[in-house]
Amino acid sequence: MKIYKGNLIIKKGDDTSKYKDLEKITGDLSIYSNAELKADKLESVGGCLSINSNAELKALKSVGGYLSIYSNAELKADKLESV
């Protein structure tokens, strides 16, 4: 299982391809404006999930903290069961 320990911040211009196989984030996940994250294997965010831009997290099942979606951002998370 690929785990990111701590808080992960995604900003415009970041190379997010290194996170495509990520399965768990122990802290918060923040996706800022004009940034995109496609992490099809990510199942769990231990902290809060804050989205200011589009995110495709098809395997996401749980968020340990709050979930915030700002502006015209879109979250694709078909398997999300609990926040």
N, C-alpha and C positions, 0 to 999 in steps of 0.2 A: 504494500500500500504506500503510495506517495503522499507524504504529509508535509505541509508547510507549517512550521512552528512559529507562532507569533501573528502579528497583524500584517495583512497584505494589502498594499495600495497600488492600484492600477491607474496610470495617468496616460494622457495622449502621447503617442510615440513610443510607449514601452513595448518591448518585444514580449508578447504574451504567449508565444508558441511554447515557451518552456513550461507553461502551466497546463498544457493540454491534457496531460495524464494525471494531474493532481486529483486526489480523492478526498482529502480532508485538510481543513485549515483550522488550527487550534484557536486562533484569535479572531479579530474582525476582518471583514473583507470590504474594501471601499473601491468603487469603480467611479472615477471622476468623469466629468463632461468630456465628450469627444474621444473617449477611450472605449475599447471593446474587449470583452473577454468571452472566449468560447472554451469552456472546460467541461466537456461532455461526461467526464468521470467523477466530477466533484459531487460528493454525497452529503457532506456536512461542513457547516461553518460553526465553530464553537462559540463565537461571539456574535456581534451584530453584522448585518449585511446592509450596506448603504450603496444605492445605485443611482448615479446621475447620468448614466448613458446606457446603451443597450448591452444586455448580457444574455448569453445562452448557456444555461446550467441545467441541462436535461436530466441529469441524475440526482440533482439536489433534493434531499429528503428532509433535512432539518437545519434550522438556524437556532442557535442557543440564545441569542439576544433578540433585539428588535430588528424588524425589516423595514427599511425606508426606501421608497422609490420617488425620486424627484423629477421635476420638469416633465418632459415627454419621453422619459426613459421607458424601456420595455424589458421585462424579465420573462424569459421562457424557461419555466421550471415545472414541467408536467408532473413530476413525482413528489413535489413538495407536500409534506404531510404535517409538519409542525413548526411553529415559530414561537 
